[in-house]
Amino acid sequence: MAEETQKPAAPAPEAPSTEEVVVEKPVTEKEPLPATESEPQAPEKPAIVVEEEVVAVEAEKPKETEEVKIPQSVSFKEETNVVGELPESQKKALDELKQLIQEALNKHEFTAPPPLPPVKEEAKPAEPEKTEEKAEEKVEVKEEEKTSDAPSTSEEPKTEEEPKAAEVETVTPPPPPPVEVKGEEKVEVKEENKDELPAEAVVIAEVVAAKVTTVDEDGTKTVEAIEETVVAVSLAPPAAEEPAPAKEVEAAPTEETKTEETPAPPPPPPEEVFIWGIPLLGDEKSDVILLKFLRARDFKVKDAFTMIKNTVRWRKEFGIDSLLEEDLGNELEKAVFMHGFDKEGHPVCYNVFGAFQDKELYQNSFADEEKRVKFLRWRIQFLEKSIRKLDFSPNGICTIVQVNDLKNSPGPAKRELRQATNQAVALLQDNYPEFVAKQVFINVPWWYLAFNRMISPFLTQRTKSKFVFAGPSKSAETLFRYIAPEQVPVQYGGLSREGEQEFNVADSATEVIIKPTTKHTVEFSLSERCLLVWELRVLGWDVSYGAEFVPDTEDGYTVIVSKTRKISSTDEPIISDTFKIGESGKVVLTIDNQTSKKKKLLYRSKTKPLSE
């Protein structure tokens, strides 16, 4: 495509000195630089372009002839959304993403609150519980030690327990240092145990407890509780202590039977999550949505899945569903509006930054944080309503062309506008992936290229490849590369006007280039009686225009329809005229371009039957 940036007949790649410079950027990570006199030499080598990016910048020399053409390449070609036509790697990524989403829907992860806060709250009380358990264990051990050291008050236990005590003493290590125990526990132990026993003589402690149960009921309850804790600690000693663990074995099954008796509630059905009115799974349109997130993350499945979850959560927090019903006013309709379609059928959105030169509108939109939030909500609402009109079927149109008019833009010096723009860009990148087919910047001032270089590192290469920049004199011509003239608003060089009756977007226009210092004629030949209606426009005008009717008969008279006159750029942008045809002949329109610049001519016509 690089050869289109200069005349094919040029014998050498010398840098032309022209009024405008067009650079077709190859696929690199570098940003577009302001045009210099040496830059036009770049097209000497063919530029390898995956998705075209054109930079049109006005040069400083005003008196040279305009020889450089803007590359007339095809519009941005989007990837297919038909699953059967995807490469195998992309099909696999789509299937993996579907599986992750299905698992998340089953677990209700999209609507469940974030898990981090509850985990932190539960972790704090967990620590004291562990310390309490440890304290109880220490107390139990202490109680055992006290019962072994306390003297016995009755003589009967001595005679019965002496043989066992002798057996235990042979394997008993030295007793641990004494530990303080609560007063109540000390009293209970002293009444029950009169003989001094080693700390590990658990068997003797159990026998003493059994004997005391017959003496005092109050003491029995207390000692039985101690007996159970002592047995729990003494599972390692001899096999003679098997009856005590049997109690625990019996207690465990009872707990299990209780849990089995209460049936677990059935799992809830998978949740349903919709984005832009389309379910995440279960519809052919769902694949189109998922492919947008995958492409935004270079088909990294986990990253795309995380992006989807964050988007769903953000839409809920932002209140998108209720936002669609809010009345946020219409004062911003001049700054952002939808108008027509491009040549591929994408709807076109115009962002007019110059509208904020109106001080009242600027203050109402960006004066403080509250107003900036309102502006952001209005912009998101506008985008959501536009997206709902798209066709998300695999072969449908599901992207938008953005035209950004930077004429009379307040510029980077306006901090409030810059903040609002940065917020909007961040939200759109994170939550509206792959919704822009092309970003066309027109009327680009000199400072914007520097500003673009600052924000460019935050944009992906895929996003940057969709950008097109055009200076003021090349704006209309650049738009016509992507949008037909009849679809372009009149203020941007097109033929589309509000309230027009004769022509509409269905009436296609013809484009013609008028060379410098030449005349161009347009002829409409007619053989029947009718009313001929036509309209034409010359971009920039500064030409002479005239119209006449020439009959086919030799003895007929030529009729002057419109007297030749000079039309300047300050006159009406479009000339509309009619003529009643009473005999066969032709209407001839003459455009005389006496300037040293080429001109773009747009015209269209139609006939109507004459009313008698």
VEXTORSE-91520 format. One record per residue: x, y, z of N, C-alpha, C in turn. Coordinates in steps of 0.001 Angstrom, whole numbers, plus 500000, padded with zeros to 6 digits. Layout:
residues N
XYZXYZXYZ ...
end
This chain:
residues 612
500819498794500000500000500000500000500853501257500000 502156501081500266502982502270500407503148503018499117 503038502321497972503253503027496714502159504043496437 501053503976497166499977504923496933500241506265497584 501264506353498365501521507616499040502256508620498172 502664508238496959503237509191496032502948508743494614 503187509612493648502840509313492261503649508137491734 502981507223491016503726506097490463504787506531489465 504582507669488826505495508089487764506770508733488303 506851508920489610508036509577490163509270508735489905 510284509279489265511464508481488911512386508200490079 512388509040491086513310508851492207512567509128493490 512996508517494602512294508693495867512671509954496596 512806511061495871513149512305496538511959512800497325 512226513464498407511152513907499285510408515065498646 509131514917498307508371516031497727508018517043498793 508039518264498420507633519326499336506205519689499001 505261519223499772503837519398499483503158520044500667 501906520367500412501150521011501479500787520013502564 500584518757502208500208517767503195501057516524503000 501299515871504086502120514671504070501292513531504606 501314512404503931500584511226504366501579510120504593 501559509556505743502488508487506081501680507257506429 501964506162505771501315504905506108502223504139507025 501757503913508243502612503383509294502706501874509223 503952501331509191504090499881509267503799499385510665 503685498080510804503361497498512096504600497471512958 504762498480513778505858498548514737505301499085516024 506117499099517046505685499602518331505881501096518472 506517501730517463506784503157517546505542503942517261 505471505140517787504327506003517617504538506917516419 503424507425515824503569508343514698504239509630515117 505210510055514353505920511286514642505402512409513764 505538513659514195505132514766513331505909514739512022 505232515136510964505831515062509638506988516043509518 508057515605508865509179516479508559509459516358507073 510392517183506613510659517175505181511314515881504735 511952515177505636512621513937505253511713512728505336 510580512821506004509732511653506200509101511108504935 508747511910503931508155511321502741509057510331502037 510357510247502404511222509272501763510939507862502239 510174507705503326509904506380503869509259505438502877 508357505871501979507725504936501072508669504301500055 509982504554500104510888503881499177510785502367499321 510592501881500572510453500454500795508993500150501054 508490499038500520507085498708500755506814498550502234 505718499145502695505341499043504098504499497806504308 504847497029505334504068495828505656503021496240506663 501772496133506307500691496608507143499718495473507378 499439495190508660498431494190508984497062494837509010 496914495881509797495707496675509807496163498118509684 495696498799508690496305500046508283496127501139509303 497160501945509427497109503146510249497686504271509422 496912505289509170497318506381508294497415507639509118 498460508386508917498643509660509598498749510745508548 497811511656508561497831512770507622498068514034508418 499165514706508179499550515896508932499888517012507967 499434518183508304499696519323507429501149519765507565 501782520021506451503151520539506444503124522054506563 504283522631506729504331524063506972504430524884505692 504799524263504572504958525026503341503626525113502618 503064526301502451501719526423501923501631526605500422 502690526874499728502572527280498342502940526184497353 503174524990497812503540523929496892502286523227496392 502405522557495282501267521836494719501020520572495509 499763520142495526499357518985496308499442517749495429 500445516920495642500693515784494777500519514439495477 500512514442496809500495513183497532499061512730497763 498786511487497451497447510933497606497336510164498920 496161510240499521495901509414500692495669507986500212 496300507003500811496130505618500365494672505195500384 494174504726499249492785504299499131492687502795499382 492986502403500601492933500986500942491539500624501434 491303499343501532489994498874501962489803499173503432 488558499139503877488264499382505279488816498253506133 488871498516507431489387497530508372488605496229508252 489316495153508076488700493842507914488647493134509259 487441492902509738487284492257511025487399490739510894 487809490112511983487885488658511999486472488071512021 486376486841511580485082486174511537484611485818512940 483315485840513136482708485402514381482011484059514229 482142483425513078481581482104512851482556481084513436 482098480305514401482993479396515119483638478399514174 482889477922513184483435476933512259484573477462511411 484681478781511282485735479367510463486954479802511271 486924479594512576488039480010513422489194479018513312 490423479470513519491551478530513621491358477589514803 492016476446514767491842475435515805492245475964517175 493313476746517228493749477276518527492693478186519140 492016478965518298490977479854518813489729479076519215 489418478015518484488294477158518879488552476534520247 489768476060520442490130475445521709490030476456522843 490514477668522607490425478707523627488976479036523960 488125479084522943486702479365523172486060478257523999 486378477004523702485819475888524467486291475936525916 487555476243526139488071476324527506487402477456528280 487180478567527605486510479690528266485067479324528625 484387478622527737483021478192528035482990477288529255 483966476393529360484017475479530494484228476245531800 485134477209531789485352478012532985484097478794533371 483411479338532386482192480110532675481103479201533219 480969477989532667479952477060533156480214476687534606 481464476425534951481791476123536338481475477304537246 481773478500536790481486479694537600479984479897537757 479218479622536716477759479744536806477194478714537776 477742477515537763477275476485538691477544476876540133 478656477535540381479030477939541735478516479334542106 477796479967541191477247481308541432478359482302541754 479451482207541034480581483099541290480365484497540718 479475484632539752479272485948539148478461486864540048 477501486303540780476659487134541643477106487087543090 477952486104543464478419486014544843479330487185545161 479310487672546410480216488781546775481658488317546724 482574489235546627483995488861546611484363488075547865 485149486999547745485419486127548889486430486668549890 487205487675549570488299488098550441487841488660551798 486861489593551843486486490138553155486013489097554153 485105488133553799484672487135554775485821486301555311 486814485968554479487933485148554917488725485866556007 488930487160555847489676487920556835488937487970558163 487603488126558140486828488207559369486840486881560113 486773485768559408486768484468560050488149484118560599 489186484608559996490530484236560404490879484809561779 490318485975562116490667486608563383490179485815564589 488862485423564677488423484672565849488983483273565905 489539482760564822490033481390564804491240481231565720 492047482277565868493269482171566663492990481980568152 492070482780568758491810482557570173491242481180570456 490449480603569544489889479281569765491000478267569934 492015478372569074493126477431569166493846477580570516 494008478804570952494700479021572217493883478482573387 492543478611573278491699478077574344491823476573574420 491817475915573224491944474467573211493258474044573855 494333474773573492495618474453574084495582474636575602 494898475684576049494810475926577477494081474792578179 492978474303577557492233473197578135493106471971578244 493884471695577182494759470536577222495766470665578366 496296471883578555497246472091579635496589471858580988 495356472347581118494652472171582378494423470703582661 494066469949581620493838468519581805495097467838582301 496209468188581676497467467591582109497783467981583542 497522469250583871497778469702585228496915468952586232 495653468744585839494764468012586726495286466616586957 495795465992585918496354464653586061497535464665587030 498360465697586865499512465771587733499108465934589181 498084466787589406497634467012590780497038465749591384 496232465040590614495611463818591138496669462785591473 497739462764590720498804461798591004499615462200592238 499713463526592496500517463990593629499704464098594919 498369464197594850497538464424596047497511463176596927 497520463325598264497440462173599175496051461591599213 495926460288599426494628459608599468494094459622600890 492763459827601078492132459888602402491608458539602854 491426457579601996490893456272602383491976455217602238 491882454169603044492885453126603038492565452040602031 491252451896601655490862450816600764491532450934599414 491569452065598828492234452139597529493671451720597575 494338451917598717495745451562598764495938450081598518 495142449231599212495338447787599105495036447285597711 494005447862597069493638447390595742494559447919594663 495101449103594861495841449743593777497336449551593882 497820449002594965499264448865595111499900448023594025 499291446886593636499956446117592570500061446904591286 498998447606590916499040448361589660500044449502589751 500073450121590910501028451208591053502438450727590874 502689449521591376504036448981591218504367448742589765 503370448275589024503608448027587602503923449329586869 503203450367587207503391451619586491504700452286586863 505104452169588075506312452852588519507554452410587758 507552451171587265508723450682586551508967451434585252 507931452055584666508084452748583369507845454240583481 507706454782584666507349456190584846508587457062584799 508629458102583930509732459053583938509619460000585099 510609460833585348510532461793586473509347462719586310 508670463079587365507479463950587282507854465348586841 506969466043586087507215467435585681507077468381586842 507545469600586697507427470579587788505976470861588101 505659471205589324504249471464589706503705472668588966 502408472608588663501717473681587941500483474060588720 500194475333588778499026475809589514497740475448588778 496720475109589555495410474763588998494375475560589772 493207475750589168492128476506589812491764475879591167 491265476727592048490988476265593393489999475131593476 488901475220592697487889474184592762488449472854592366 489262472832591345489823471589590871490760470980591913 491520471829592635492427471324593656491666470624594771 490566471233595203489789470649596293489240469305595895 488687469225594702488093467979594247489134466887594179 490292467178593736491344466170593583491829465685594946 491966466617595908492465466231597225491505465282597922 490189465497597792489222464615598414489259463229597812 489569463121596556489497461836595881490777461045596020 491929461658596049493222460968596017494007461285597294 494333460284598022495095460482599266496528460010599140 496750459077598243498107458561598089498870459345597050 500098459528597225500929460194596223501294459208595142 500954459581593906501186458708592766502000459445591723 502717458741590888503478459407589816502544460133588859 503098461084588083502291461899587163501676461066586070 502357460057585574501860459258584477501055458048584935 500726457922586194499947456756586657498487456980586395 498123456942585142496757457229584728495809456136585173 496290454909585180495436453776585554494982453908586987 495871454300587865495527454449589279494522455563589451 494672456662588704493716457772588794492327457320588417 492215456498587422490901456020586993490260455171588078 491068454303588734490525453429589785490054454256590949 490798455238591352490392456104592457489092456799592138 488943457296590914487708457971590525486527457032590622 486729455794590239485637454823590297485229454553591731 486175454515592624485871454256594022485117455409594627 485467456609594334484868457772594966483433457972594522 483068457487593369481696457677592867480659457140593833 480988456180594628480025455616595572479882456452596820 480794457407597026480784458175598275479925459422598132 480185460245597098479506461548597003479053461776595570 477773462157595380477260462367594025477893463589593386 478035464653594167478648465844593598480061465558593151 480789464860593945482148464512593578482192463580592391 481194462767592255481167461819591138481102462544589815 480209463526589709480068464255588438481367464940588064 481992465515589063483227466220588759484334465269588369 484445464217589075485526463273588811485309462544587504 484047462247587146483779461590585875484222462467584710 483970463760584835484430464656583778485933464636583656 486604464609584803488059464542584774488517463216584235 487747462166584571488129460829584113488123460757582593 487110461348581967487039461313580515488214462053579882 488546463202580427489673463932579861490971463209580078 491105462549581234492334461811581505492471460654580548 491382459949580278491421458814579345491786459284577946 491264460468577565491587460975576230493062461230576073 493729461633577123495151461903577027495967460626577089 495446459605577742496225458402578018495894457258577082 495807457524575803495542456461574836496775455617574566 497959456131574869499173455394574572499506454300575575 499110454390576867499487453355577816498914451994577500 499081451031578461498855449609578229497461449257577768 497333448030577321496065447523576787495021447354577847 495375447444579106494414447276580185493401448387580203 493672449520579517492784450670579530491819450672578363 491556449558577695490683449513576516489250449912576799 488656449613577978487243449996578197487007451491578079 487987452317578513487762453765578449487659454265577025 488575453918576086488404454375574712487131453884574081 486570452800574583485329452284573979484236453317574054 484244454149575118483217455188575227483319456166574077 484536456552573749484712457494572656484311456885571330 484639455617571139484276454944569890482777454890569730 482093454713570856480633454672570770480066456065570498 480712457085571041480190458450570867480367458934569439 481468458548568809481731459021567442480658458600566458 480249457316566461479207456938565499477916457678565723 477602457998566992476352458708567231476356460057566539 477510460742566545477577462024565854477424461844564355 478030460789563825477931460553562382476502460260561973 475803459475562814474417459154562468473551460405562488 473868461350563400473100462586563438473282463385562155 474517463482561671474752464242560444474120463565559248 474073462253559285473453461543558162471947461718558156 471369461884559313469917462004559388469434463302558748 470233464408558784469823465682558179470319465723556728 469452465554555749469885465528554342470352466903553889 471406466917553076471929468178552541470953468771551541 470774470089551564469841470711550598470339470524549172 469445470404548215469877470212546816470635471433546311 471650471254545473472419472403544964471543473322544134 471732474627544243470909475560543458471212475427541971 470249475750541127470494475669539678471526476698539250 472207476475538131473203477455537660472572478832537452 473298479855537824472783481205537640472828481607536161 472038482596535818472001483123534451472560484542534472 473518484784533615474165486101533530474029486607532106 473575487845531960473386488465530651474281489690530534 474826489886529351475561491108529025474997491645527718 474568492902527725473951493541526558472754492729526054 472023492155527019470831491401526682471088490008526137 472329489528526207472691488224525640473265487356526755 472828486090526897473394485224527940474845484884527644 475607484631528699477007484274528513477174482920527828 476214482036528029476256480710527411474880480352526874 474871479424525905473606478866525451472993479514524234 473692480440523583473150481111522408474278481300521405 473933481277520111474988481514519116475566482917519231 474766483838519754475273485187519969476243485231521152 476127484246522055477039484192523195478483484022522730 478689483210521680480042483010521169480655484317520678 479829485163520077480324486454519589480793487309520761 480041487293521853480439488062523034481741487528523615 481835486202523741483038485611524329484258485857523450 484073485839522141485205486096521238485730487516521399 484863488453521739485320489821521971486295489868523144 485945489189524229486826489187525393488109488417525104 488019487335524362489219486573524035490170487396523171 489644488092522188490501488899521323491109490068522084 490364490601523035490908491702523835492069491246524706 492156489955524976493239489406525799494103488427525007 494158488601523708495023487790522848494789486293523050 493538485918523255493120484523523402493800483827524585 494130484603525617494576484023526871493332483762527705 493007482489527869491698482100528403491489482628529816 492459482437530693492282482868532078492147484384532177 492908485103531378492790486565531391491423487010530883 490943486355529829489617486696529302488533486375530322 488673485244531019487690484863532029487673485887533165 488839486305533609488914487329534649488284488635534178 488521488997532937487944490227532392486417490144532374 485875488994532005484420488829531977483849488972533387 484472488319534361483972488412535731484029489847536237 485105490553535937485213491952536366484171492821535679 483911492543534410482903493324533678481512493096534254 481178491847534539479866491540535118479717492232536465 480768492183537269480725492825538583480610494342538435 481379494928537486481319496377537292479942496804536812 479336496066535915478010496436535403476981496436536523 477134495490537444476209495447538580476442496632539507 477703496934539809478014498049540698477651499391540069 477871499518538762477575500770538066476074500957537848 475332499858537948473873499939537760473481500164536313 474005499336535419473754499535533993472275499394533662 471609498408534243470193498181533907469333499385534275 469559499940535452468791501125535847469261502367535101 470529502393534702471069503555533982470353503761532651 469956502677532016469272502791530722467951503551530834 467360503538532018466068504201532204466198505621532749 467401506060533092467579507394533671467439508483532614 466948509621533040466869510803532179468023511733532552 469057511733531741470256512531532014470329513784531144 469227514135530507469199515344529697469731515109528291 469615516136527454470052516041526053471004517162525654 471600517827526630472472518958526292473779518507525651 474113517223525771475355516720525198475160516087523821 473992516191523265473730515558521976474546516180520846 474956517438520999475804518050519973477251517579520084 477619517087521254478988516622521457479165515168521033 478132514356521185478193512933520823476879512560520155 476968512015518940475740511618518251476052510527517232 475033509746516904475130508700515881474577509253514582 475257508902513469474785509398512173475280508474511065 474347507779510427474667506986509240475486505735509515 475958505142508418476721503891508456477918504003507519 478929503196507810480077503196506914479826502235505754 480806502046504900480629501231503710480467499745504024 480840499344505233480695497948505652479425497724506455 478674498795506699477432498664507453477545498956508935 478714499393509405478859499727510821478200501076511114 477443501192512191476950502521512591478123503420512969 477954504715512729479038505679512942478655506612514082 479586506749515035479389507645516167480375508801516035 479875510044516175480706511238516069480904511841517461 482174512078517809482529512732519063483121514097518724 482381515144519038482751516503518643483335517225519857 484659517257519956485307517877521103485186519395521073 485041519960519894484912521409519803483654521937520444 482661521077520677481428521528521321481689522048522728 482787521606523338483072522029524707483773523383524773 483905524048523631484318525448523659483224526310524280 482006525797524260480900526476524943481169526412526449 481442527554527047481832527584528451480748527018529359 479508527309529034478422526806529882478356525279529825 478476524734528614478445523284528470479660522654529160 480816523295529045482016522766529678481871522733531203 481382523817531770481210523871533216480186522855533699 479104522707532947478062521758533336478533520306533216 479585520075532452480053518704532217481260518326533048 482159519307533338483441518940533937483860519811535117 483011520705535598483443521665536616483907520989537892 483248519912538314483642519216539540483454517720539341 483819516969540370483787515503540266482367514992540041 481403515597540697480017515157540545479540515323539103 479899516440538476479477516670537094480232515759536126 481499515470536444482247514550535591481661513137535663 481216512755536864480574511446537001479269511405536204 478518512498536231477277512550535464477552512464533967 478602513193533526478968513113532112479359511689531733 480124511039532605480548509671532329479348508739532271 478394508920533155477188508076533130476389508325531855 476324509597531431475607509890530183476300509220529004 477634509261528998478374508659527879478205507149527862 478228506508529033478025505063529102476597504711528697 475642505521529127474251505282528732474095505363527221 474716506373526619474640506536525168475244505320524460 476378504856524955477028503703524340476187502443524511 475616502259525681474790501072525920473583501036524983 472942502185524794471792502229523886472224501933522446 473406502385522075473901502121520724474226500643520545 474811500030521574475177498620521479473936497745521367 472870498122522050471642497308522007471061497233520595 471466498145519714470965498132518339471831497290517402 472945496758517897473834495962517063473295494545516899 473776493879515865473383492502515586474536491585515991 474330490804517057475388489950517567475352488538516986 474616488343515914474666487043515260476048486860514636 476487485606514392477854485375513890478192486150512631 477227486377511762477483487120510526476969488551510592 476604489010511772476028490344511898477080491410512150 476606492652512264477462493809512560477409494053514058 478553493909514708478587494052516168479683495020516622 480087495939515751481080496952516105480651498307515558 481331499348516012480977500729515678482212501438515139 482004502373514220483075503262513760482980504569514545 484099504974515137484143506209515905484860507277515087 484223508434514944484833509591514306485027510655515387 486271511031515611486602511997516662487039513308516015 486200514316516140486473515620515549487211516486516576 488469516792516278489293517570517203489363519054516850 488541519495515929488541520905515566488083521744516756 488859522785517046488566523693518165488463522952519494 489157521847519600489146521120520868489810521956521952 489291521919523194489915522688524270491375522336524488 491790521135524110493197520771524193493584520194525539 494825519757525653495291519116526888495400520066528058 495351521368527826495448522320528938494233522261529846 493114521775529340491891521656530134491983520379530970 492381520544532213492625519399533082491360518584533319 490225519274533484488980518563533777488562517674532609 488688518193531390488344517393530217489290516206530086 490556516426530385491521515332530289491213514238531305 490828514626532512490483513640533524489263512816533103 488235513506532606487037512789532175487335511863531006 488187512312530092488542511483528943489306510245529377 490243510414530306491011509268530786490118508255531499 489173508749532287488249507844532963487408507074531959 486919507786530947486089507127529943486884506081529171 488113506428528789488948505474528040489213504223528867 489497504407530159489773503249531015488552502339531128 487390502933531324486176502115531443485844501404530143 486006502086529033485679501476527748486644500333527441 487916500506527758488880499446527484488628498220528349 488239498431529597488079497312530518486750496588530363 485720497274529892484375496695529929483656496662528584 484253497203527547483631497183526216484677496744525190 485095495487525245486189495039524369485737494852522934 486588495265522020486396495002520583485037495492520071 484662496701520470483429497282519954483698498370518918 484953498651518632485301499692517665485960499044516455 485358499237515296485942498727514057487036499665513552 486872500960513784487849501946513316487705503203514156 488848503799514505488881505092515193489476506107514220 488643507019513741489088508015512778489161509369513481 490344509958513511490549511278514108490702512287512973 489820513269512945489846514276511886490117515645512497 490524516575511624490889517927512066491910517862513199 492913517022513012493893516785514061494846517972514153 494953518637515306495914519737515461497316519197515714 498282520093515683499671519667515832499955519035517181 499255519524518250499578519052519584499054517652519851 498096517198519033497468515921519376498407514736519173 499285514853518194500212513744517979501104513537519201 501521514650519823502322514522521038501488513929522164 500250514385522265499366513837523297499101512351523062 498939511978521796498694510574521469499888509704521847 501071510265521729502255509499522099502282509207523596 501695510098524393501673509880525835500705508767526212 499543508735525580498546507733525943498739506431525187 499536506463524137499694505284523300500250504077524043 501196504219524978501698503029525676500634502265526443 499518502928526763498460502260527502497476501545526572 497686501649525284496801501006524309497492499785523730 496706498764523433497265497565522826497590497832521361 498468497004520807498824497156519399497602496949518513 496723496060518938495497495819518171494629497075518124 494548497775519256493760499014519297494400500089518443 495715500246518571496398501290517813496321501050516305 496230499798515898496190499504514467494898499978513819 493894500303514634492619500773514091492554502293513999 493582502988514426493562504446514458493925505023513092 493215506077512723493497506833511510493484508307511886 494511509046511460494622510465511763494616511263510467 493905512395510461493840513249509280493849514709509694 494656515503509007494682516942509232493420517602508702 493232518890508966491998519587508572491669519490507087 492648519698506195492340519703504759492120518300504199 492472517265504954492304515900504488491181515161505209 490461515851506070489477515175506897488348514565506083 487741515355505196486618514844504410487059513694503511 488204513861502872488695512823501983488972511534502748 489470511664503969489732510486504786488434509806505189 487429510601505536486138510009505893485538509242504719 485702509780503509485106509128502338485762507783502045 486933507548502586487543506235502415486717505163503100 486073505531504188485331504554504985483819504758504945 483405505988504690481972506312504737481587506983503431 480512506538502823480047507134501567479620508581501801 479843509479500824479522510905501010478074511165501407 477149510337500885475742510561501238475440510199502692 476369509491503349476193509129504754476937510080505687 477781510947505132478586511858505952477814513152506181 477752513646507416477056514911507675477650516062506874 476834517021506573477246518132505730478391518913506363 478436519003507671479500519768508335480861519100508214 480894517850507769482153517133507581482446516833506121 481799517605505243482090517497503823481156516602503050 480177515992503704479257515084503026478009515770502513 477026514958502130475778515462501561474572515218502457 474796514634503628473674514298504505473268515510505330 471996515880505162471464517037505879470188516664506595 469918517385507667468675517158508390467520517849507662 466401517193507642465201517790507063465178517833505549 466121517184504878466108517212503420464963516343502904 464430516705501738463269516018501179463576515348499851 464425515947499060464677515413497719465564514171497736 466596514183498585467557513086498595467698512520500008 468052511276500064468335510627501345469551509729501181 469856508964502205471069508148502172470990507031501136 469792506716500686469666505674499661470077506177498280 470131507496498090470539508070496808472047508259496813 472739507391496112474202507418496134474744508603495344 475913509052495760476572510201495124477780509717494329 478179510538493369479358510264492545480483511191492973 481682510644493080482860511423493456483763511621492243 484213512851492057485099513177490929486202514109491424 487417513883490927488535514772491231488712515740490047 488663517049490350488887518075489326490327518558489444 491075518400488400492487518775488427492639520296488472 493792520778488887494019522233488934493910522854487536 493382524062487512493265524881486283492596524116485138 491532523409485458490770522688484434489275522866484686 488499522620483601487048522618483700486544521176483674 485460520964484409484846519642484411483347519809484180 482788518960483316481358519035483013480678517730483416 479449517876483857478608516734484213477347516830483363 476989515752482658475844515764481753474779514775482211 473506515216482178472360514357482450471516514302481173 471560513193480470470799513051479214469396512556479532 468383513199478921466986512875479188466218512812477871 465328511857477727464556511683476495463070511857476709 462612512004477919461181512144478211460945513383479062 459687513790479051459300514914479886459390514520481354 460067515336482133460235515022483557460776516243484281 460880516104485577461507517127486403462844516567486879 463931517218486484465267516789486903465656517546488169 466100516787489181466558517358490451468005516923490656 468854517845491025470246517483491303470796518355492432 471877517859492997472623518628493981474092518266493836 474931519240494131476370519007494026477103519809495083 478316519389495296479161520066496270480606519890495841 481388520997495959482829520967495740483486521274497080 484312520351497534484948520558498830485895521752498753 485670522718499620486484523925499610486032524957498598 485182524585497676484688525453496609485813526280495973 485642527602495945486591528484495267486699528134493779 485505527825493199485419527504491772484211528238491193 484116528210489865482955528792489185482000527673488791 480696527964488889479685526954488591478609527556487691 478158526742486735477064527151485863476342525922485341 475045526078484895474255524967484374473401525459483219 473226524581482199472397524919481040471784523647480479 470667523851479718470001522741479034470258522857477545 470733521768476928471028521736475494470094520713474856 469131521164473984468212520213473341468926519376472284 468322518230471965468910517352470950468676517885469535 467607518615469307467304519131467967468286520234467607 468631520294466286469611521275465843469080522694465914 467770522825465717467223524185465726466716524591467100 467018523770468121466596524118469475467497525172470081 466989525766471144467738526824471817468286526316473160 469525526699473435470136526369474720469528527262475805 469177526660476893468534527380477994469526527483479155 469706528686479679470581528893480832469786528538482094 470208527501482739469528527076483972470083527832485175 471384527929485276472033528650486373473193529425485784 473157530723485945474195531567485386475534531281486076 476600531260485289477932530973485831478313532035486862 478749531539488012479126532451489095480222531808489928 480957532646490622482038532174491482481460531830492846 481822530676493329481323530223494636482522530050495557 482454530684496717483560530611497682483203529646498805 484160529430499661483951528490500764482981529018501806 482694530301501775481747530870502740480305530763502280 480075530374501028478715530217500531478114528898501037 476886528654500623476228527419501020477045526220500567 477211525220501422478080524100501039477520523252499906 476190523188499769475575522322498753474676523163497853 474772522956496561473898523613495588472832522615495159 471593523000495309470476522164494876469705522929493810 469293522221492724468590522895491627467675521911490936 466723522455490161465785521634489398465576522265488020 465102521420487075464768521931485738463720521014485121 462690521648484517461643520889483852462069520572482425 462071519314482097462474518864480766461202518682479925 461100519506478864459939519388477977460251518663476688 461511518478476361461943517790475140463242517052475437 463586516133474548464817515382474754466012516306474660 466992516065475495468199516890475526469037516508476726 469871517415477139470752517132478270470990518403479070 471134518201480367471509519288481272473002519158481538 473724520264481330475183520260481462475572521173482623 476294520583483580476828521343484700478313521557484453 478782522798484638480191523123484386480826523649485664 481935523026486042482711523465487221484098523840486730 484473525096486936485752525614486460486676525829487658 487716525023487713488679525115488808489924525847488313 490034527122488634491179527907488213492265527989489273 492108527243490344493126527263491397494237526256491070 495279526294491885496402525362491698496237524078492522 495059523901493091494798522711493897493709521864493249 493813520568493433492751519693492949491535519834493870 490381519542493310489130519686494038488336518377493986 487604518129495058486730516962495124485300517401494841 484695516802493795483318517116493408482410515945493781 481290516278494424480256515289494756478957515730494102 478243514801493461476947515164492871476059513925492779 474749514148492704473759513096492499472499513731491930 471696512919491306470492513446490633469388512392490649 468163512849490353467011511961490202465970512685489349 465067511920488794463985512497487988462641512196488633 461699513129488396460337512957488892459378513219487734 458259512553487717457277512834486648456709514238486808 456461514872485659455882516218485696454413516150486084 454018517014486984452609517088487376451893518021486432 450825517548485818450087518346484834449293519452485500 
end
